[in-house]
Amino acid sequence: MERGLVSVVLVTWNSARYLRRCLEGLGQQTHRSVELIAVDNASSDPSIELVAPRAAILIRNETNRGFSVAVNQAIAVARGEYVLLLNPDCYLLPDYIARLVAALSTAPDVGSATGLLIRATGDGIEPTEFIDSAGIRMTRTGRHLDLWQGTPLTTALSRCHPDAERSEAEGSSPALRGRSFAVSAAQDDTAGRASSPAPFEVFGVSGAAGMFRVAFLRDVAIGGEALDEDFFAYREDADLAWRGRLLGWRALCEPAAVAYHVRRVTPAARRELPVDVNMHSVKNRFLLRLKNEGAYLALRNLPFELARDLVVLFAAFTVERSSLPAVSWLWRNRARVLAKRREIQRRRKVSDRELARWFR
């Protein structure tokens, strides 16, 4: 492991449309000790051609093995002290990596950190007026959502930075406001002003642009997997966050680190998504809790989770029958899932009563 080195993990699957902009942001980072590990899941577009010249390591999978497997492949060869998961549809402002490294250095039990992600659109990853994510939040219905998602940018910035609404960028484009916020935070750091936005604790971080200590990833791994490969894709970041919490790790949002993210998988877009995406989403909803939820939380959240579960299952048996394989998958693989649960619960250091404050 090389101290200070950040291993950036970029998983591609027909991602060429975003890669030029994504790689441009990565190339402009002020933290220069970076290695790029790219894993391609059998793209049929020019993704490999675009990423290959920039990658220190390029792994080519012959089939789409899923996000979790691809990330674990990259972690296995990473040399860094930190790992940044970077979606191809993300653009990082220049000090994003530097600020997350600093955030992770604040305390030894901080295992993950995220910046403030602004919702973006189009191949150019152009920012909108709204927040995409400031981390993961959990609900008592068994859902996990992105903190502040859909919040107007001006509202979020005023929460984080008292001087943001008085910045010269007020009334300008969201891109300029986001850059102005990051620049003003840097100026505050230099001047030592107390108005600089402080990192705050969150349940966990989104896999779109989350940074992790390698020590954290090794500690929380189950059966050698940092990301549970049974998830294939979607909700694997919430599973990692929950497992980290159980094992005593904390997560931070550093709002002065800004990135833009094109989010394509949302509840509102469910009917437009491929059927396998929706199937994994249903399967992973239950898998997440089967592995991580203790008896106290299960009883505390039962009325809320049960109501939501009935809605999900009713939809799977009626209007979204393509998601029914999720139920049979859980039954067929119950022995492996329960073995993982036993291992996690055996190793846990934090009680459900302590975690309950995060489920609202």
N, C-alpha and C positions, 0 to 999 in steps of 0.2 A: 504494500500500500504506500502510495506517495503522498505525503502530507501536503495539504493545500490544493491538490489536484481534484478537479471536478470531472467526473465521467458523465458525459451527456449521452443519454440513451434515446435514440430516435427510431421508433418502430414505424415502418412504412407498409402500406398496402394500397396500391393505386393512389398514391398521395401526391403525384407530380404537380398537380395544379397549385399546391400551396408551398412546395419545397423551396422555390427560389426566394420567396419572402421570408420563410422560416430560417433558412440558412444565412440570409443577409443579417437578420437580427442576431443570430448566434455569432457571426463573424465580427460584430461590432462590440462584443462584451469587453468591459474594462478589466474584468478578471481574466488574465491571459492564460493561466494554468488550467487548460481545458483539453480533454480528449473526447472526440466524437465516436461513439459506437453505434453504428446503424445496423438494424436488423430488418430485412425485407421479407415479408410474408407472401412470396410468390406474386409480386405485382405483374400486371400485364401492360402497364404504362411505363414511361421513362423514369420512374422513381429511382431505380438503381443507377442509371446514367447520371442523374443529377446529384445524388448523394455520394457516390463512390469517390470523386476527387477530393472530398472534404473529410472523409471518414478515416480515422486511424485504424479502425477495425470494421470490416463489413461482413456480416453474416447473412447468407442467402438460404432461406428455407424453400424447399421444393413445393410445399403446400402452405396454405394459410393455417398456421399452428396456433393462432390466437395471440392476443396482446400479452397475456400473463406468461406464456411460454417464452415469447420473444424477449420480454424484459428479463426473465431469469437467465436466458442465454447470455445476454449482455452483462448482467451482474457477475456472472461466472468468470468473465474475462476482464472486468473493469479493474483498473489500477488505482483509481482515485480514493481519496478519503471521503468524498461525497459522491452521490449519484443524483443527477437531475433527470427526471423523466420529462421529455419534451415531445408533445404532440406535433405532427407536421403542420397542423393548422394553427400554430401559435407563433407569435412574433414577440420577441423579448426586447424591451428597452435596454440601452447599453449597460446599466448598472444592476440589472436584475440578478445575475449570478453573484456578483460581489456582495450585494445586500443580503442575499439568503445565506451565504457563507458566514457573514457577520452575525446573522440572527441565530444560526445553529451554534455559534460559539458562545452564546450568552450563558448557557448552563449545560452541564453534562447529560442531563436527562431529557434535553430537547432533541428528539430524533428526526423530526421532519419540519419543513417550513414551506410556505407558499407566499407568493406576492399577491398583489391585487390584480385580478384578471378582468379585463374589460371585454365585453361581448363585441365580436367583430363579424364582418360579413365579407363575402366575395373571395376570389382567388388572391387578391392583394392583402387580405387580412386587415381590412380597414376598420378602425374602431367605431362603435356606435355611441349612443348617449347613455348606455346602461352597463351595470356591473354584470359580469358573468359568474365570478366566484371569488370569495375571500376565504375559502376553506369549506370543509364539510360540516353540516349540522345534522343531527339525528332527531327523529320525531318519535312520538309514542305509538304511531301507527305502523312502525316498522319500516318507514321510508327514510332514506337519507337524501338530503337536498344540498344545494350549493348555497352557502351563506351569502346573503345580500343579493342573490340572483334577481335580476330585473329591477334593482334599485337604480334610480337615476344617478348618473355619475356625480353630479353636483352635490347631491345629498350624501353620497358615500364619502366624497372628499371632505365635506364639512364635518362629518363625524370623525374623520381621521386627523384632519389638520385644520386648526382654527383659522389659519390665514388663507386657506385655499380659496374661499369665496371672494377674497379681495385681490386675487392674483391678476396679473395683467392679461392672463389668458381667458378671463371670464367673458362669455359671449362668443368665444371663438370655437373652432372645431373640437370634437372630443379628443382627437389626436394631440392637439396643442395643449388642451387642458391636462391630459394625462402626462405629457412631457413636462409641462409647467409644474405639476405636482411633484414629479420626481426631482426636477431641478431645484425647486424650493426646499425640498427635504435635504438635498445635498448641501445647499447653502446653509441651512440650519445646523447641519452636522458640523460644518466648518466653523460657524460662528458660535457654536455651543449653545444655541437658543433652545429653550425648553419647549418651544412650539413644534419642534420636529415630531412627526407622527411616530408613536411608539409601537413596536410589535405587540400583538395581543394573542392570547391563547385561543385556540380553536380545537374542536374535537379531532380533526385530521385534515389532510390536504388533498386536493384534487390531483389525480394522476396526469392532468393536462400539462402542468408545469410545476410539479412538486419536487423539492429537493430533500434527500435523505442522507443521514450519516450511514456509511457502510456498516459501522458497528451496530446500528439499529437494525438494518436489514438482516444481518447475520443472527442477531439475537432473537428476532421474531420469526425466523424461518421455521417452518414445520416440514419435516421430511426433506430438508434441503431446499425448499421452495419459499422465497420471500413473498412472491405473489402466488396465491393458490391457483394452480393451473386448472382446477376444476371449474373456475369461473370463466375460463376462455377469454371473455371480454365483458366489460361493464360491471360495475359495483366492486371490482377487485380493489379499488383504492379505499372504499369504505371498509372492506374486510381487513385490509392492512392497517387502517387507522384504528379500528376496534381492537384488533389483536395487540397493537402497540399500546393502547390504553390499558388493556388487561395486564400487560407485562411491565407497566410502570413508566412508560415513555410519554412525553408531552409533545404537542405540536403548536407552531406559531404561525400567525400571518404577519408578514412585514409589509405594511401598506405602501411604503415608499418604493418597493420593488414593483414595477408595473409591466404587465404583458397584455397582449391582445389575443383573444381566442375565439375561433369560429366553432360554436357548439351546434352539432348537427343532430344529436340524440337528445330529445327533450320530450316530456309527457305530451305537449301540445302537438308534436310531430309524429306521434306513435303510429297513426294509421298510414303514414307515408314511409315508415321504416321497413326494411327487409324482414321477412317472417322469422329468420333465425336470430336477428337482433332482439326481437320481442320475446322469443322463446327463452333466450339466455337471461333476459331481464327478469322474467317470471321465475325461472329456476334459481337465479342468484338472490332474489328477494328472500326466499326461504333458506337457501344455503347459508346466507350471511348470519341469520339468527340461529340456525341449528348448530353452528360451530361456536358462536361467541356469546350468546345470551344465557345468563345464569338464571336460576330459579326465581330470585327476587325480582329481577327486571321483567321476566316472563309474566309473573303474576301481576306486577304493578301495571304493565302495559297491556295486559290481556284484553280488556274491553275494546281498546283502540286498535290493537293489532288484529283481533278476530274480525272486527267489522271490515277492515281493509282487506284481509285475507279472503273473506267471503265474496267481496266485490271482484277481486282478482280471479278467483277460481270460477265464479259464475261467468265471467267474461271468457275464460279459457274453454269452458264447456259449451259456450253458445256462440258469441260473435267473433271470437279469436281462437278457433279450434287449432290453429297452427301452433299455439303455445302449449297444447296438451302434452307434448313430449317432455316438457319440464317436469311434470308430475311423475311420469314413468322413470325419468332419469334419476330423480331423487330416491325413488324406491329401489332401483337396481343398484345404486351406489351407496346405499345407506350404511353399509359396514365401514367403508372407507371414510365417509363423512363423520360417523360417530367416533371412529378412531382418532381423527383429527381433533374432534371436540374434546375427547378425553385428554389428549396431550395439552391442548390449550388451557383447559380448566385446571389441570394438574400444575401447570407452570404459572398460573396467574398470581399476581401480587396485589391487585387492586380489587376491592369488593364491588358488587353491583350497587350497593348503597352509595358508595363514593362516585360511581359513574352515573347515577340516576339524574344528576343535575344537567347532564348533557342531552337527555331525552325529554324533549319538550314539545 
